[in-house]
């Protein structure tokens, strides 16, 4: 991931961001938790995930089926 794509250039920063993205992609953490782990704002994390093609969800059920699953 290159710095020109909005990803921090520092090695440890890049590793923290990569870990946060991986955990988010696996559903192991929320957007806010991923951002905190990466040391960036939720808004920046959302933008990075969007730029990388991830389906960014902001919590809660996304459709009727998920609502029924939570009940």
C-alpha positions in Angstrom: 0.0 0.0 0.0 1.5 3.3 -1.0 1.4 6.6 0.8 -0.2 8.2 -2.3 -3.3 6.0 -1.7 -3.9 7.6 1.6 -2.1 5.0 3.7 0.5 6.1 6.2 4.1 5.5 4.9 5.8 4.6 8.2 6.5 0.9 8.6 4.9 0.5 12.1 2.0 2.7 11.0 1.5 0.6 7.9 1.5 -2.6 9.9 -1.0 -1.2 12.4 -3.2 -0.1 9.6 -2.9 -3.4 7.8 -3.8 -5.3 11.0 -6.8 -3.0 11.6 -8.0 -3.5 8.1 -7.7 -7.3 8.4 -9.5 -7.4 11.7 -12.3 -5.2 10.3 -12.6 -7.4 7.2 -12.9 -10.5 9.3 -15.6 -8.8 11.4 -13.4 -9.0 14.5 -13.7 -5.3 15.2 -15.9 -2.3 14.4 -14.9 0.6 12.2 -14.2 2.7 15.3 -12.0 -0.1 16.9 -10.1 -0.5 13.7 -9.5 3.2 13.5 -8.3 3.4 17.1 -5.9 0.5 16.5 -4.5 2.2 13.4 -4.2 5.5 15.2 -6.5 7.4 12.8 -10.0 8.9 12.9 -13.1 6.8 12.1 -13.7 9.1 9.1 -10.2 8.5 7.7 -10.5 4.7 8.3 -13.9 4.7 6.5 -12.3 6.6 3.6 -9.3 4.2 3.4 -11.6 1.1 3.5 -13.8 2.7 0.8 -10.7 3.4 -1.4 -9.6 -0.2 -1.0 -13.1 -1.5 -2.1 -14.4 -2.7 1.3 -18.1 -2.5 2.0 -18.1 -0.1 4.9 -20.9 -0.6 7.4 -21.5 1.6 10.3 -23.0 -0.9 12.7 -26.4 -2.3 13.3 -28.4 -4.5 11.0 -28.0 -3.7 7.3 -31.2 -5.4 6.1 -34.4 -7.0 7.3 -32.8 -10.5 7.5 -30.1 -9.2 9.8 -32.8 -7.5 12.0 -34.5 -10.9 12.3 -31.2 -12.6 13.1 -30.6 -10.2 16.0 -34.1 -10.8 17.5 
